[in-house]
Amino acid sequence: METRQQWDVQTLTALVGEADDAGADVAADGGAGTDGNDAAFSEVNLSGVRIQRASIVLKQQFRIDASNATVQWINDLIDGRPIGPIPAGEKYQIRVVDSPVDLHQVIKGKVTEEGEHGLSRLLATYDWPYASAKNPGEPNGRWCVEMHREKDGRWATGLLDGDNRGYIAGSADAGPGSDRFCLPRNYGISSNGSAGLGKKSWAERPETVDEVGSTFTIQGFDLNYAGAIIGPSVKLREGRVVFDRSTSCSSAATNKREGRPDYSEQNLHNELNVLLKRGVHGLYLFAVDPALQAALKAAAQR
């Protein structure tokens, strides 16, 4: 009778989606490690084929240099549990800022502190349109993360009516106190990359400090500090995070195939999980949803 070794498919899927992303310490069935020990496998018989199967259990994250309490706080936010106080006295920094403009300034400050090879960047959920073709609505054809501040102080997606200026490098309206936020999506400033950088990744290119990354440019990559803009697809309702597929611009995440289950909520959850776990030393947050932003601010002040 034929014998094979096979990883449990569901567990392996979780491993690919999470361990590669977040870093993990893993153990197999029976508590044994995945170091080639045969005792880690259990045998099953499928239609006359004997298969030795091992399920991998994710136990600990290495990517975030933070205490268990801090990692748990981030997980609680992502998983829709009540948002408690941000753990105090931690070397890992979690800060909640008042606007996307402030978030950009904080990240640029971190890059300055880090020097020539600073790896701190802005990221955002996929809640603003993006396409490989040029954007006909922006002067330079870029796709941007656009927001403006309403008279009541609330930040809303999009620019004000009549504002067709798009991204302006070094513009004064990008500074502290501005009521306008407009930065290109990944590779929007220099689609051909920086001169002399060859195949450097998105975050390693100096001009990308003025861009906003996504799961597609940052997945599997470590930053020193991540500034995350949580867009309108992530909301706080009845004290818990919920996901709103109607406001996401990611068709890959939200398209429901006929006759198939709707995985939109899980996909948007996974997107948030990737974005909030990129920073090794710190995470800076701004949420478009007023209720979520207020809850995050309250969590930072307790």
Protein Blocks (a to p, Z undefined) as FASTA:
>chain_A
ZZdddddfklmmmmmmmmmmnopadddehhiacehpaklpccddeehiacdddddddfbd
fklgcdfklmmmmmmmmnopacddddehiabdcdddfbfklmmmmmmmmmmmnommlccd
dddddfbccdfbdcfkbfnlpacddddddfkopacedidehianbpaehiaklmghiabd
cdddehklmmnopehkljacfklpmklmmcccdfklmgopacfbdcddddfkbcceehia
cddfklpcbfklmoccehiacfklmmmmmmmmmmmmmbmkbccdddfblmlmmmmmmmmm
ZZ
